[in-house]
Amino acid sequence: LLKHGLRDYQHVGLDWLVSIADRRINGILADEMGLGKTIQTIALLAHWAASRGVWGPHLIVVPTSVMLNWEMEFKKWCPAFKLLTYYGGMKERKAKRQGWSKPGAFHVCITSYTLVLQDAKIFRRKRWQYLILDEAHMIKNWKSQRWQTLLNFHAKRRLLITGTPLQNDLMELWSLMHFLMPQVFSSHDQFRDWFSNPLTGMVEGDASVNRDLVGRLHGVLRPFLLRRLKAEVEKKLPAKHEHVVRCRL
């Protein structure tokens, strides 16, 4: 299904995404900016379609500024997917929803964080295969309406994409981990023991960040996170060419 080839490190990323999906685990793709996280995500959805026959529907929530970029990348890399780019005024969005409950009406829906909140009731009715959040730091605050709303969407798998490194902020880490694996957190006493007291303290504002706890949180998060830096893969990146263009004032 893919119209272009992936680079070696992108293949590694795809293999990792497929392997965690096979083990029914949700993860965070946190490669540094410019390493092709969008392309690796498209490749993952293409893999599901080609090898499993699962064509969706998938929901991709992105900042408004990159909606067009995601649409262009899908059309360039995997034109076989039926895309629904969900944006516009109320009438326009209503028109886009005409017949969208029929099977195969679309494979991938791309929308923005703003619109997903406005039309949350409609999005919640659908059963999504993959819920993919670009710029995942947008849901780092577990008290926000955005976090609460997206957490209640029905999706078999969840994938978070972020180019910014995870902060040593207990609440932020907990927000992301709970969003990825709510079942794990609600069922394991060990997690309850780890989080309940420090979190209660932080919410009430009378406890400082426990470094040891943050370290353990990073340790727990590591298997669910893939992050490569440009410095690690730069040998495989094509060389840059600089052109100096002199412009008159």
URURHU-V759654 format. One line per field, one symbol per residue. phi: phi as a letter, one per 40 degrees, with the letter a starting at -180 (. if undefined). psi: psi as a letter, one per 30 degrees, with the letter a starting at -180 (. if undefined). Layout:
phi = ???
psi = ???
This chain:
phi = .ccbcccdccccccdccccccccfbcabcbdcdgcgcccccccccccccccbgcchcbbbbbcdcbdccccccccccaccccbbccahccccccccccgccccgcabbbbabdcccccbddccccccccbbbbcfcccbcbccccdccccccccacbbbbbaccccccbdccccdcccccbcccccbcddcccccdcdcdccccgbbcccccccdccdcccdcbbbbbbddcbcccccccbbbcbcbcc
psi = fkfllllefeeeeeeeeeeeeeghkklkjhllkggheeeeeeeeeeeeeeffgjgakkkjklkefgeeeeeeeeeeeiffkjkjjjlaaeeeeeeffjgffkkgelekkklleeefeeheeeeffljkekjkjlifffgfjffleeeeeefgkjkelkkkkkfklklhjeeeeeeeeeeeieeeeffkeeeeeeeeeeeeeeefggklkjeeeeeeeeeefefgkjkkleefgfffkllkkkkjjkkk.
